[in-house]
Amino acid sequence: MAAYPNSFFEESSTKVGVIMAGNIPMVGFHDFLSVLISGKVFKGKLSSQDEHLLPFLANKLIEIEPAFQSKIEFVPHLLKDFNAIIATGSNNSARYFDYYFGKYPHIIRRNRNSVAILTGNETDSELERLADDVYLYFGLGCRSVSKIFVPQGYSVPHLLDHFGHYIFLHEHTKYFNNYEYNKSIFLLNKVPHFDNGFHLITENTAYASPVSVLYYEEYDNLENVERRLMMENKQIQCVVAGENVNIEHENFGFTQKPNLTEYADNVDVVSFLGAL
């Protein structure tokens, strides 16, 4: 908070509507916190996939400080009676958000994916931590690594050897159903792939991969990869890499551990709220 003017945190009756995604548990917490510390009124529309944790936390917060009672409201349907909007969804839903909410001050977030750049010089520990970036929350978060860039000739089986501690995922029925479905598609269509018994890796130029699948793409020039990611930065949430990569990146194992100033899509929510 010290990085912002005091005026950003003054009490206000401004109502901020927040439409939350439901891809990982309590994914809307950062927006919730930002609205409250800015002194505004939080008016949240929860995803049906994540409708319990945040209200539970809000009730606990109100127990501790009853003054928050008038600052927090969850609504079951389309938002009404608000002054600004923060909406997170798919590229398709974002078109509707633009249509309905474009006339209000807004932040509208679309699909993004995260990638990792490997050089072949990574330590065993770094590759094991990369597994956290790939598998936490079943790979459903926008900060989950869905694609890796590897140098030509890289040993993908060597990478899979370091992912083995997530073998327990094969005991999760819904996850394993995805794995078996995607494996069947690959086999039927004769798509070359690597398989460690609970996860599939296949070559693909796209960023977004299905649950239980990790895409990879080979490169012969690291600078070309860096240049491409900078040009396509609106599709990327974060990049994971080691010390030899010269674009902004996260260390291995930290994509799902952002600090409070790491804003989604690099849009400073507190500054947005402070300007209302």
C-alpha positions as CSV (number, residue, x, y, z in Angstrom):
1,M,0.0,0.0,0.0
2,A,2.9,2.3,0.6
3,A,3.5,2.4,-3.2
4,Y,0.2,4.2,-3.8
5,P,-1.2,7.6,-2.8
6,N,-3.2,7.6,0.4
7,S,-6.2,8.9,-1.6
8,F,-6.4,5.4,-3.2
9,F,-7.6,3.9,0.1
10,E,-10.3,6.4,1.2
11,E,-13.7,5.2,2.2
12,S,-16.1,5.4,-0.8
13,S,-19.6,4.3,-1.7
14,T,-18.4,3.4,-5.3
15,K,-19.7,-0.1,-6.1
16,V,-17.3,-2.3,-8.1
17,G,-18.9,-5.3,-9.8
18,V,-16.5,-8.3,-10.0
19,I,-17.4,-11.2,-12.3
20,M,-15.1,-14.1,-11.3
21,A,-13.8,-17.1,-13.2
22,G,-14.1,-20.6,-11.7
23,N,-11.1,-22.4,-13.1
24,I,-9.2,-22.7,-9.8
25,P,-10.3,-22.3,-6.1
26,M,-10.9,-18.7,-5.0
27,V,-9.4,-17.3,-8.1
28,G,-11.2,-14.0,-7.5
29,F,-9.5,-13.4,-4.2
30,H,-7.0,-10.8,-5.4
31,D,-9.8,-8.7,-6.9
32,F,-11.9,-9.1,-3.7
33,L,-8.9,-7.9,-1.6
34,S,-8.1,-5.0,-3.9
35,V,-11.7,-3.7,-3.9
36,L,-11.9,-3.9,-0.1
37,I,-8.5,-2.2,0.7
38,S,-9.3,0.6,-1.8
39,G,-12.4,1.4,0.4
40,K,-14.9,0.6,-2.4
41,V,-17.9,-1.7,-2.2
42,F,-17.4,-5.2,-3.5
43,K,-20.3,-6.6,-5.5
44,G,-19.3,-10.1,-6.7
45,K,-20.8,-12.6,-9.2
46,L,-19.3,-16.0,-8.4
47,S,-18.7,-18.8,-10.9
48,S,-20.9,-21.9,-10.3
49,Q,-17.6,-23.8,-10.2
50,D,-16.3,-21.8,-7.3
51,E,-19.2,-20.5,-5.2
52,H,-18.3,-21.5,-1.6
53,L,-14.8,-20.6,-0.5
54,L,-14.8,-16.8,-1.1
55,P,-18.2,-16.3,0.7
56,F,-16.9,-18.4,3.6
57,L,-13.8,-16.2,3.8
58,A,-16.0,-13.1,3.6
59,N,-18.2,-14.2,6.4
60,K,-15.1,-14.9,8.6
61,L,-13.8,-11.4,7.7
62,I,-17.1,-9.9,8.8
63,E,-17.0,-11.8,12.1
64,I,-13.6,-10.2,12.8
65,E,-14.7,-6.7,11.5
66,P,-18.5,-6.2,11.3
67,A,-17.9,-2.9,9.3
68,F,-17.2,-5.0,6.2
69,Q,-20.9,-6.1,6.2
70,S,-21.8,-3.1,4.2
71,K,-18.8,-3.5,1.9
72,I,-19.4,-7.0,0.6
73,E,-22.2,-8.3,-1.5
74,F,-22.5,-11.5,-3.6
75,V,-25.2,-11.5,-6.3
76,P,-26.6,-14.7,-8.0
77,H,-27.4,-13.2,-11.4
78,L,-26.2,-10.5,-13.8
79,L,-24.8,-7.5,-12.0
80,K,-26.8,-4.3,-11.6
81,D,-26.3,-1.1,-9.7
82,F,-22.5,-0.7,-10.0
83,N,-20.1,2.0,-11.0
84,A,-17.2,0.0,-12.4
85,I,-16.6,-3.6,-13.5
86,I,-13.8,-6.2,-13.3
87,A,-14.7,-9.2,-15.4
88,T,-12.7,-12.4,-16.1
89,G,-13.7,-15.0,-18.6
90,S,-12.9,-16.6,-21.9
91,N,-12.2,-14.8,-25.2
92,N,-15.9,-15.6,-26.1
93,S,-17.4,-14.2,-22.9
94,A,-15.1,-11.2,-23.1
95,R,-17.0,-10.1,-26.2
96,Y,-20.2,-10.0,-24.3
97,F,-18.5,-8.2,-21.4
98,D,-17.3,-5.6,-23.8
99,Y,-20.8,-5.2,-25.1
100,Y,-22.6,-4.9,-21.8
101,F,-20.0,-3.2,-19.7
102,G,-17.9,-1.2,-22.2
103,K,-19.6,2.1,-21.1
104,Y,-18.4,1.7,-17.5
105,P,-14.8,2.0,-16.2
106,H,-13.6,-1.6,-16.6
107,I,-11.0,-4.3,-16.6
108,I,-11.9,-7.2,-18.9
109,R,-9.6,-10.2,-18.9
110,R,-9.5,-12.9,-21.6
111,N,-7.8,-16.2,-22.1
112,R,-4.1,-16.3,-21.3
113,N,-1.7,-19.2,-20.9
114,S,1.7,-19.6,-19.4
115,V,4.8,-21.1,-20.9
116,A,8.3,-22.4,-19.9
117,I,11.5,-22.0,-21.8
118,L,14.1,-24.7,-21.2
119,T,17.7,-24.5,-22.4
120,G,18.9,-27.9,-21.4
121,N,21.0,-26.5,-18.6
122,E,18.3,-26.8,-15.9
123,T,19.1,-28.7,-12.7
124,D,17.1,-31.7,-11.5
125,S,15.6,-29.5,-8.8
126,E,14.4,-26.9,-11.3
127,L,12.7,-29.5,-13.5
128,E,11.0,-31.0,-10.4
129,R,9.7,-27.5,-9.5
130,L,8.6,-27.0,-13.1
131,A,6.2,-29.9,-12.4
132,D,4.4,-27.7,-9.8
133,D,3.9,-25.0,-12.5
134,V,2.4,-27.7,-14.8
135,Y,0.3,-29.8,-12.4
136,L,-1.0,-27.6,-9.6
137,Y,-4.7,-27.1,-9.9
138,F,-4.6,-29.8,-12.6
139,G,-3.1,-27.2,-15.0
140,L,-6.4,-25.2,-15.1
141,G,-5.0,-21.8,-14.1
142,C,-3.9,-19.1,-16.5
143,R,-0.6,-19.2,-14.6
144,S,-0.3,-23.0,-15.2
145,V,2.3,-23.9,-17.7
146,S,0.6,-25.4,-20.8
147,K,3.5,-25.3,-23.2
148,I,7.3,-25.6,-23.1
149,F,9.9,-24.4,-25.5
150,V,12.9,-26.7,-25.8
151,P,16.1,-26.7,-27.8
152,Q,16.3,-29.0,-30.8
153,G,17.1,-32.5,-29.8
154,Y,16.0,-32.0,-26.2
155,S,15.2,-35.3,-24.4
156,V,11.5,-35.1,-23.4
157,P,11.7,-38.5,-21.6
158,H,14.3,-36.9,-19.4
159,L,11.8,-34.2,-18.5
160,L,9.1,-36.7,-17.7
161,D,11.5,-38.5,-15.4
162,H,11.3,-35.4,-13.1
163,F,7.5,-35.2,-13.1
164,G,7.0,-38.6,-11.5
165,H,6.1,-37.3,-8.0
166,Y,2.8,-36.2,-9.5
167,I,1.8,-39.8,-10.3
168,F,-1.0,-39.5,-7.7
169,L,-3.0,-37.6,-10.3
170,H,-3.9,-40.9,-11.9
171,E,-6.1,-41.6,-8.8
172,H,-8.3,-38.5,-9.5
173,T,-11.2,-39.8,-11.6
174,K,-12.0,-36.7,-13.6
175,Y,-8.4,-35.9,-14.3
176,F,-7.6,-39.5,-15.4
177,N,-10.7,-39.5,-17.6
178,N,-9.2,-36.5,-19.5
179,Y,-5.9,-38.3,-19.7
180,E,-7.5,-41.5,-21.2
181,Y,-9.6,-39.5,-23.6
182,N,-6.7,-37.5,-24.9
183,K,-4.5,-40.6,-25.2
184,S,-7.2,-42.3,-27.2
185,I,-7.4,-39.4,-29.6
186,F,-3.7,-39.3,-30.1
187,L,-3.6,-43.1,-30.7
188,L,-6.5,-43.0,-33.1
189,N,-5.1,-40.1,-35.1
190,K,-1.5,-41.5,-34.8
191,V,-0.3,-38.3,-33.2
192,P,3.3,-38.8,-31.9
193,H,3.5,-38.2,-28.2
194,F,5.2,-39.1,-24.9
195,D,3.3,-40.8,-22.1
196,N,4.3,-41.3,-18.5
197,G,1.1,-43.1,-17.4
198,F,-0.7,-40.0,-16.2
199,H,0.3,-37.2,-18.5
200,L,0.9,-36.7,-22.3
201,I,3.4,-34.4,-24.0
202,T,3.1,-33.7,-27.7
203,E,4.6,-31.3,-30.2
204,N,2.2,-28.4,-31.1
205,T,2.6,-24.7,-31.9
206,A,-0.5,-23.6,-29.9
207,Y,-0.3,-22.3,-26.3
208,A,-3.4,-23.7,-24.8
209,S,-3.3,-27.5,-24.2
210,P,-6.1,-29.8,-22.9
211,V,-6.1,-31.0,-19.3
212,S,-3.5,-33.8,-18.9
213,V,-1.6,-32.6,-22.0
214,L,1.5,-30.5,-22.2
215,Y,2.6,-29.0,-25.6
216,Y,6.2,-28.6,-26.6
217,E,7.9,-26.8,-29.4
218,E,11.6,-27.0,-30.4
219,Y,13.7,-24.0,-31.2
220,D,17.1,-23.4,-32.7
221,N,17.5,-19.8,-31.6
222,L,16.5,-18.7,-28.2
223,E,16.3,-15.0,-29.2
224,N,13.6,-15.9,-31.7
225,V,11.5,-17.5,-28.9
226,E,12.0,-14.4,-26.7
227,R,11.0,-12.1,-29.6
228,R,7.9,-14.2,-30.4
229,L,6.7,-14.2,-26.7
230,M,7.2,-10.4,-26.5
231,M,5.2,-9.9,-29.7
232,E,2.4,-12.3,-28.5
233,N,2.5,-11.1,-24.9
234,K,-1.3,-10.5,-24.8
235,Q,-1.7,-14.3,-25.0
236,I,0.8,-15.0,-22.2
237,Q,0.2,-14.7,-18.5
238,C,3.7,-15.5,-17.4
239,V,6.9,-17.1,-18.6
240,V,9.0,-19.6,-16.5
241,A,12.7,-19.9,-17.2
242,G,16.2,-19.9,-15.8
243,E,18.9,-17.3,-15.6
244,N,19.9,-17.4,-19.3
245,V,16.6,-16.1,-20.6
246,N,16.5,-12.4,-21.3
247,I,12.8,-11.6,-21.0
248,E,10.8,-11.1,-17.8
249,H,10.1,-14.4,-16.2
250,E,9.3,-16.4,-13.1
251,N,11.6,-18.9,-11.4
252,F,10.7,-22.5,-11.7
253,G,8.0,-23.6,-9.2
254,F,6.6,-20.1,-8.6
255,T,3.8,-19.5,-11.1
256,Q,1.1,-20.4,-8.6
257,K,2.7,-18.3,-5.8
258,P,2.3,-14.7,-7.1
259,N,2.9,-11.8,-4.7
260,L,0.2,-9.2,-4.2
261,T,1.7,-6.8,-6.8
262,E,1.7,-9.4,-9.6
263,Y,-1.5,-8.4,-11.2
264,A,-3.3,-10.6,-13.8
265,D,-2.6,-9.4,-17.3
266,N,-0.1,-6.9,-15.8
267,V,-3.1,-4.5,-15.2
268,D,-2.7,-2.7,-11.9
269,V,-6.1,-3.2,-10.2
270,V,-5.4,-0.9,-7.2
271,S,-4.4,2.0,-9.5
272,F,-7.6,1.3,-11.6
273,L,-9.7,1.4,-8.4
274,G,-7.9,4.4,-7.0
275,A,-8.7,6.5,-10.1
276,L,-12.5,5.9,-9.8
